[in-house]
């Protein structure tokens, strides 16, 4: 097992998809649709990439399909180092709870399925100069021009 390469984490997940299909074909234990394969911290030996990244196992039996909220909560309970890293880059663990709100989850999944297309198709018109842009483009316009009035079209 000591010969694993730094990308073995990705190899394991590719093997999981080949053996069991994508996690999205499964249901999380909470009843929500699964979205990710979650390592259960049962690997012997437990592997980590050279950079100390995510713990993982070469054994596909050490993984369960989970929804994003359950997966993050589970990782934070099992791996204190991951909890520290997550707090450093994302100090809002309440975001995890929002995934169990069906309305929020549907909105996010719709946006993800469309690759962000849902937001990109929205258009706004500046009421001061008539510029038509996506929400991001309108934000840039507002910052550069100082125009604050717009309407959704």
N, C-alpha and C positions, 0 to 999 in steps of 0.2 A: 504493500500500500504506500510505501514511502516514495514511489516513483511517480506519483500523481503530478500532473502539470498544473500551472496556475489557472488554466481555464477548465479544470475538472468540474467545477461547480456548474458551468454551462453544459458540459458533457452529460452530467447526471440528469439535468433537466431535459435535455434532448432525448435521453434514454427513457425518461418517464413519459414524455409525449409519445414516443414510439410504442411503448408497451401498453399504456393506459389511455392514450389520446390526450387531448388538451384538458386542462383542469376545468375549463368551462363546460365540458360535457358531463360534469359531476355536480353533486349538491353538497354544500357544507353541512356540518353537523347541526348548525343553527337553523337549517332549512332554507337559507338563501342560496342562490346560485354560486358555485365556487368559481374563482377566477385564477387561483395560483396553487401550485404544489408547495406544501409547507413541510419543511423538515421537522421531525418530531423529537429531535435531540436524543435519539436512541441508537445512533451509529456507534459501532465498535470496530475500528477506532473512529473517533470524530475527526473529520478533516477540516482544514482551513487553508485557504490560498496563502501564498507566500506573503501577501500584504496584510495578512491577519483578517481578511474579509469574512464573509458569511460562513458560519459553520455548516457542514453538509456531510453526507454519507454517500458512499458508492453503492449502497444497497437500496434499490427502489422501494423495498418494503418499509423503509424509514420515512416515507412521505405520505401525506394525506392531502386531498384536495380541500381547500378552504376559501371562504370569501375573504376579501381584503381586510375587513375589520377584525375578524377572528384571527387571521394570520398575524397581523401586527400585534394584537393584544397577546397572543400566544408567544411570539418572539420576545416581546418586552418582558414577559414573566420568566422565560427560560434563559435568556442571555443578557445579563447585566451590562456587558460591554455594548451590546446593541442598543440598549435603553439609553446609555450615556451618549452614544453617537447620535441617536435620534433626537434627544433633547437638544444637542448642540445645533443641529441644522433645522429642526422643526419643533419649536417649543409649544406646539398646540396639539397635545394628544387627544383633545376633544374632537378633532377631525375624524378620528377613527370611529367614534360613536355615530357620526352623521351617516356612515355607510349603511347603518341598520334602519335608517329612515327611508322607506320605499320611494318616496317622491324624490329625495335627493339622489338616491342610488340610480333611479331611472334617468334623471337628468344627466348625471355623470356618464352613465353607460351609453346613452344616446350620443353624447358628445364624443366619447372615445370611439364608438363604432364608426362615426363619421370622420374620424381623424381631425376633429375640430371644425368640420365643415359647417355644423349647425351655427356656430358663432360667426364664422367667416361670411356666411350668407346674409346675416343681419346687416342692415344698412341704416345709417343715420345721415340726416341733412343738417348742415350748419344753417341756422336761421339768420345769421349775419352776413354770410357771403355765398351761401348756396352749395358749398362743397358737399358731395355725397361720398361717404366712406364707411368702412367696417368699423365696429366699436374700437378696435386698436388704432386704426388710422385716424379716427375722430379724436381719440385721446392725444395722439401726436399733434394733430391740427390744433386742438385746444391749447396744448402746451406752447406751441410755437407762435400762434396768432393771438392768444388771449381771448378768443371767442368762446363764450360759455354756454350759449343757447343753441340747442339742437333738438331735432325730433326724430323719433323712430319712423322708418318708412318701410 
